[in-house]
Amino acid sequence: MKIAMLGLKGIPATYGGIERHVEELSAQLALRGHDVTVYCRRHYTPTPGPHRGVRLRVLPSLNTKRLDTVSHTALSALDALSCPYDIVHFHSIGASTLACIPRAAFFRSWKVICTVHALDWQRRKWGPMARWCLRRAEWASGVFPHRVIAVSREMAERFRARGVAAEHIPNGVSSPEPGEMSDLAPLGVREPGFILWMGRLVPEKRVEDLIHAFRRLPVARQLVIGGELDGNDPYTRRLLADAAGDARILFTGGLYGPRKAAALRHAGIVALPSEVEGFPIVLLEAMRYGRPVVASDIAANLEALLPGQNGFAFQVGNASALHAQLTWMLEHPAACNAAGRQAEHDSAAWDWSPIADRTERLYFDAVGR
């Protein structure tokens, strides 16, 4: 089949769960003999590829907070009209509003698919108007596509309650990669056993809760915060102010490649205090590396994390509860290591190969093969 992927920034993925999802899924589909094209934004993917057997179609966008996704997805959807695709696959509810373009092309026999990665209107970075638009986008993502995929069971059930036959196909995780402590030394990471957070520094990640909980711990180990730093961003400035005066707290910037692998391989604990997630890939990655994980008790985290078995949970937004859980984990290393081993075993359920198999079957069902 000829498949197009739209709605993401691009690949190779440098950050962002959607980008990593599409990179791994498209590469798996290419291995199965499909002709896959990923539409990429010029400011994110400057060269056209190919990459891992996948064609890259690089187009411009209006690179602003509110217009980047919609402008690039609209241009990509219009460009797709001239190509003989069998599947046009949109990623994210914001991008899926533009699924009306290929659906309106009645002269084409292609099928339109949408993957819902998160309910973006829940994110605190959006103002009232943007939230209103994203709520309408959630409606559109269940109306325009021929098939809907949700990466979490919670979101799939939400769509089914509206009468949309959403298929639950989760995010996946790749095999562990080598990484040495020497890769982290230039960033100021002194020794293994640190507490690790990785992701985008945005309010819904609630990194401030982790900083406040950590500062009360009487330990010498470090807190490593791996995320791109923007000195003009109010939330980033707030986190830097919260951490000021505690030399144990280290902001490394984004962690990629060997440095990311080293951080996951040598962390003592991985913490995820988010209030909003789709189905977090960083949680699956921590599990794959066998790390003890402590995560907020939101539904998206608890689809993978079983408190007391393969990880630990605390009440979302409660920094005191997180402090208590971290204290317990530091005092019970044997229990933490056992949870990490169980997490590594359980993570096999999210290998990319069977996830690509399920997506491929959905494609074949959509086109009637």
C-alpha positions in Angstrom: 0.0 0.0 0.0 1.0 3.6 -0.5 0.6 5.4 2.9 0.9 9.1 3.9 1.5 10.3 7.5 0.4 13.8 8.2 0.1 16.2 11.2 3.5 15.8 12.9 6.6 18.0 12.9 8.6 15.4 11.1 11.2 12.7 11.4 13.9 11.7 12.4 12.3 12.4 15.7 14.3 14.7 18.0 11.6 15.3 20.6 7.9 14.7 20.9 5.9 11.6 21.4 4.0 11.9 18.1 7.2 12.2 16.1 8.7 9.1 17.8 5.5 7.2 17.3 5.4 8.0 13.6 9.1 7.3 13.0 8.9 3.8 14.5 5.5 2.9 13.0 6.4 4.2 9.5 9.8 2.3 9.6 8.0 -0.9 10.6 5.5 -0.5 7.8 8.3 0.1 5.3 9.9 -3.1 6.4 6.7 -4.9 5.5 7.0 -3.6 2.0 4.6 -0.6 2.1 5.5 2.7 0.4 5.3 5.2 3.3 5.6 9.0 3.0 5.9 11.2 6.1 5.1 14.9 5.6 7.6 17.0 7.5 7.9 20.6 8.5 10.9 22.4 7.0 12.0 24.0 10.3 12.1 20.5 11.9 13.3 18.3 9.0 15.5 20.5 6.7 16.5 17.6 4.3 14.1 15.4 2.4 15.6 12.0 3.3 14.7 9.1 2.8 15.0 7.8 6.4 14.8 4.2 7.5 13.1 3.3 4.2 10.5 6.0 4.6 10.1 8.9 2.1 10.2 12.3 3.6 8.1 15.1 2.0 9.3 18.4 3.4 6.9 21.4 3.1 6.9 24.8 4.7 4.6 26.0 7.5 3.8 29.1 9.4 6.1 28.4 12.3 4.1 30.0 15.2 2.6 28.5 18.3 -1.0 28.5 16.9 -0.5 28.2 13.1 2.4 25.7 12.7 0.3 22.5 12.8 -2.8 23.7 10.9 -0.8 25.5 8.2 1.5 22.5 7.5 -1.3 19.9 7.7 -3.5 21.9 5.3 -0.7 22.2 2.8 0.2 18.5 3.2 -3.4 17.4 2.7 -3.7 19.5 -0.4 -0.4 18.1 -1.7 -1.7 14.6 -1.0 -4.5 15.1 -3.5 -2.0 14.8 -6.3 -0.6 11.5 -5.0 -2.1 7.9 -5.4 -2.2 7.0 -1.7 -4.2 4.1 -0.4 -4.1 5.5 3.2 -3.9 9.1 4.4 -3.1 8.9 8.1 -3.5 12.0 10.3 -1.9 12.2 13.7 -3.3 14.3 16.6 -6.8 15.8 17.0 -5.6 19.2 16.0 -4.4 17.9 12.6 -7.5 15.8 12.1 -9.7 18.8 11.5 -8.0 18.9 8.1 -9.1 15.3 7.4 -12.1 16.9 5.7 -9.8 17.7 2.7 -9.1 14.1 1.6 -12.6 13.0 2.6 -14.0 15.6 0.2 -12.0 14.1 -2.7 -14.8 11.8 -3.7 -12.8 10.9 -6.9 -10.2 9.1 -4.7 -10.7 5.6 -3.2 -8.2 6.2 -0.4 -9.1 5.7 3.3 -8.5 8.4 5.9 -7.3 7.3 9.3 -6.8 9.4 12.5 -4.7 8.6 15.5 -5.6 10.4 18.7 -2.5 10.8 20.8 -3.9 13.1 23.5 -6.8 15.3 24.3 -4.9 18.4 23.6 -7.5 20.8 24.9 -6.6 19.6 28.4 -3.1 21.2 28.2 -2.6 24.3 30.3 -0.6 26.2 27.6 -3.7 26.9 25.6 -6.0 29.9 26.2 -9.8 29.7 26.1 -10.2 30.2 22.4 -7.5 27.6 21.6 -9.2 25.1 24.0 -12.5 25.7 22.3 -11.0 25.0 18.9 -9.3 21.9 20.2 -12.6 20.6 21.6 -14.1 21.0 18.1 -11.1 19.2 16.7 -11.8 16.3 19.0 -15.2 16.1 17.5 -13.8 16.3 14.0 -11.3 13.6 14.6 -14.2 11.2 15.2 -16.3 12.4 12.2 -14.0 12.9 9.2 -11.8 9.8 9.2 -12.9 6.3 8.0 -11.1 4.8 11.0 -10.0 6.2 14.4 -7.1 4.9 16.5 -6.6 5.9 20.2 -3.3 5.3 21.9 -4.9 4.7 25.3 -7.9 2.7 26.4 -9.3 5.7 28.2 -9.4 7.8 25.0 -10.8 4.8 23.0 -13.6 4.5 25.5 -14.3 8.2 25.3 -14.8 8.0 21.5 -16.9 4.8 21.8 -19.2 6.6 24.2 -19.9 9.0 21.3 -20.7 6.2 19.0 -17.2 6.3 17.3 -15.8 2.8 16.8 -12.3 3.7 17.9 -9.5 1.1 17.9 -7.1 1.0 20.8 -3.6 0.7 19.4 -1.0 2.0 22.0 2.3 3.7 21.6 5.3 1.4 21.5 8.9 1.2 22.8 12.2 0.3 21.1 14.9 -1.9 22.4 17.4 -0.5 24.9 20.5 1.2 23.4 24.0 1.4 24.8 24.9 4.5 26.8 27.8 5.1 29.2 28.1 7.5 32.2 30.9 9.2 30.2 28.2 10.4 27.8 26.6 12.3 30.7 29.8 13.6 32.4 30.0 16.8 30.1 26.5 17.7 31.3 27.6 17.6 35.0 26.1 14.2 36.0 28.5 12.9 38.5 27.5 9.2 39.2 24.8 6.6 38.6 21.7 6.4 40.8 20.3 9.9 40.1 16.6 10.7 39.8 15.6 11.4 36.2 12.9 13.3 34.5 12.7 13.7 30.7 10.3 15.4 28.4 9.1 18.8 27.2 9.1 21.5 29.9 5.5 22.5 29.7 3.1 23.1 32.7 1.0 19.9 32.4 4.2 17.9 33.1 4.2 19.4 36.7 8.0 19.3 37.0 7.7 21.8 39.9 6.1 19.0 42.0 9.2 16.9 41.5 11.6 19.8 42.3 9.7 20.6 45.5 9.6 16.9 46.5 13.3 16.4 45.8 14.5 19.5 47.6 13.2 18.0 50.9 15.2 14.8 50.4 18.4 14.7 52.5 20.4 12.8 49.9 23.6 13.6 47.9 22.3 12.1 44.7 21.3 14.4 41.8 18.0 15.3 40.1 18.5 15.3 36.4 15.9 17.3 34.4 16.3 16.5 30.7 14.3 18.9 28.5 14.9 21.7 26.1 15.5 25.0 27.9 13.9 28.2 26.7 14.9 31.2 28.7 12.0 33.2 27.3 9.4 30.7 28.5 7.7 31.7 31.8 7.3 28.1 32.9 11.0 27.3 32.3 11.9 30.5 34.3 9.7 29.3 37.1 11.3 25.9 37.3 14.8 27.5 37.3 13.7 29.8 40.1 12.2 26.8 42.1 15.6 24.9 41.8 17.8 27.9 42.6 20.2 27.3 45.4 20.2 23.5 45.2 23.3 22.4 43.5 22.0 18.8 43.3 19.4 19.8 40.6 20.8 19.7 37.1 19.0 21.0 34.0 20.8 19.3 31.1 18.8 20.5 28.1 17.4 17.9 25.8 18.7 14.3 26.0 19.0 12.5 22.7 20.8 9.5 21.3 23.6 8.0 23.5 23.0 10.6 26.2 19.3 9.7 26.5 20.2 6.0 26.5 22.8 6.7 29.2 20.3 8.6 31.3 17.8 5.8 31.2 20.4 3.1 31.8 22.0 4.7 34.8 19.1 6.4 36.5 18.2 5.2 40.0 14.6 6.3 39.7 12.6 7.8 36.8 9.8 10.2 37.8 6.7 11.2 35.8 4.6 13.7 37.7 2.3 14.8 34.7 -1.3 15.8 35.1 -2.0 15.2 31.4 -0.7 12.4 29.1 -1.8 10.4 26.1 0.1 7.2 26.7 3.6 8.3 27.6 6.4 6.8 25.7 9.0 7.9 28.3 7.2 5.7 30.8 7.5 2.7 28.4 11.2 3.6 27.8 11.9 3.7 31.5 10.2 0.3 31.9 12.2 -1.2 29.0 15.4 -0.1 30.6 14.3 -1.8 33.9 14.2 1.4 35.8 12.2 1.9 39.0 9.4 4.3 38.0 7.3 6.6 40.2 4.4 8.3 38.3 1.3 10.3 39.0 -1.9 8.2 39.3 -3.5 9.5 36.1 -5.3 6.9 34.0 -2.8 7.2 31.1 0.1 6.2 33.4 -1.8 3.4 35.1 -2.5 1.6 31.8 1.2 0.5 31.9 2.2 1.0 35.5 0.9 -1.3 38.2 1.6 0.3 41.6 3.5 -2.0 43.8 4.2 -4.5 41.0 6.2 -2.9 38.2 6.4 0.7 39.6 5.0 3.1 42.1 2.3 5.8 42.0 1.3 9.0 43.9 -1.6 11.4 43.8 -1.2 13.8 40.9 -0.4 17.3 41.9 0.6 16.3 45.5 4.3 17.1 46.0 4.2 15.9 49.6 2.9 12.5 48.4 5.6 12.4 45.8 8.2 13.2 48.5 6.9 10.4 50.7 7.0 7.9 47.8 10.6 8.9 46.8 11.7 8.6 50.4 10.2 5.1 50.6 11.9 4.1 47.4 15.3 5.3 48.5 14.9 3.4 51.7 13.8 0.1 50.0 16.2 -0.4 47.1 15.5 -4.2 46.9 11.8 -3.6 46.3 12.6 -0.9 43.7 15.0 -3.2 41.8 12.4 -5.9 41.8 9.8 -3.5 40.4 12.3 -2.5 37.7 12.9 -6.1 36.7 9.1 -6.7 36.4 8.7 -3.5 34.4 11.4 -4.6 32.0 9.5 -7.9 31.5 6.1 -6.2 31.1 7.4 -3.7 28.5 7.6 -6.5 25.9 3.8 -6.0 25.5 4.6 -2.7 23.7 7.1 -3.8 21.1 6.7 -1.8 17.9 6.4 -4.9 15.7 3.0 -6.2 17.0 1.8 -2.6 17.1 2.7 -2.2 13.5 0.9 -5.5 12.7 -2.3 -4.2 14.3 -2.1 -0.9 12.4 -1.5 -2.8 9.2 -4.5 -5.0 9.8 -6.6 -1.9 10.4 -5.4 -0.4 7.1 -6.3 -3.6 5.2 -9.7 -3.7 6.8 -10.3 -0.1 5.9 -9.5 -0.6 2.2 -11.4 -3.9 2.1 -8.6 -6.3 1.6 
